[in-house]
């Protein structure tokens, strides 16, 4: 059995995003982009909806919205019409050398994302 670890990283500092605009978190490398568990702590200043998805990259420069074999979106994290001001959303990370989060608010909002994950090193 390997060594278990847990990490919490701010991936999007308090960022003002206009309604319908897109903002991206910082990229996370392989050690943070893998694991058996992932969660986002989402802090917002408005209660309008937010859509958050994962994007993946093999080189850290070209970003892709992941899909499954039937071309359905595989990177959904959170999609809500109404949002509470402070949430903790568990999800399954998409395995890739790099991941980041794509954030699109329904109304102008200031959003902070903290990524929490755990895994095991062999």
N, C-alpha and C positions, 0 to 999 in steps of 0.2 A: 504494500500500500504506500502510495506517495504522500507528499506533503500537501495538506489542504491550505488554501489561501482565500482571503476575501479582500476586496478593494473597493473604495468609493472615490470616484474622480469627477470633479466638475468638468463637464465637456462642453457646456454652453453657459458662460457667465451671463448675468442679467443683460439680456439683449432685447431692445425694442424692435418689434417686427410689425409692419403694417398688415392690415387685413388682406388675406389672399397672397401675400408675398411669401417667399421661401427663405429660410435661414438654415445653415448647416452647423452641426457641432464640429469640434476638432476631431481628427481621425484618431482611432485607437489601433495600436499595433497588435500583433498576434497574441501576445501574452494576455491582453485585456479583451481581445475579440473572441476568445474561446472560453469555454466553461460550461458547467452544467446548469447554471442559473444566471439570470440577469434581471435587473430592475432599474427603472428610472424614477428618481424623485423629481417631480415636475413642480416648479413653483411659478405661478403666474399672477399678474396684477389685474386680470379681467376674467370674467366667468364665461366668455364666449368659447365656442368649440376650438379644438386644436387637433390637427392630424399629425402624428409622428410615425415615421417609418425608418427602418434601417436601410442603409445602402452599403454595398460591399465593393472592395477593390482588391486586385491581386498585386498592384504596383504602388498604391497610395496616391495615384494621380487620376486614374480613369475610374469613375464611379458608376455603379450599376444598381438598379432596383431589382433585388432578387425575386425570382419566380420559382414555382415548382414545375413538375413535368407537364402539367396541364396549363401552364402559363398564368396561373393564379398568383397574386402577390404573396410572397413568402416573408416579407420583412415588416409586417404591420406590428406596431407597438401600441398605439393608442389612437382612437378615432372617436371623438365625442362631439355632440352638438352643444352640450353644456359641460363646463369644466369647473371643478372646485379649485380653490386658490393654492392648495398644497396637496399633492397626490403622490402615492407610491405604487407604481405599476409593474408587477412582475411579468416577464416574457421570456421566450426562448431565443437566445442569440443565434444569428445566422453565422455559421463558421466560415471565416475568411481570413486572409492575412491582415486585412484592415477593414474596420467598419466605422461608420459615422451615422449620425441621426439627422434626418431631414424634417424640419418643423414648418408647418403651415397653419397659422392661426386664422380663424373665421373672422375675428375682429382684431383691431390693433391691440397689441398685448406686449408686455415685457415678460420674457420667459427665461428661466434658469433650469438647466438639466444637470442632474448628478447621476452618473452611471455607477451602479453597484453590481459587482459580479463575484462569483466564487468558482473555484475549480480545484483540480488536483494535479500537482506536478509529480511525475514518476521519478 
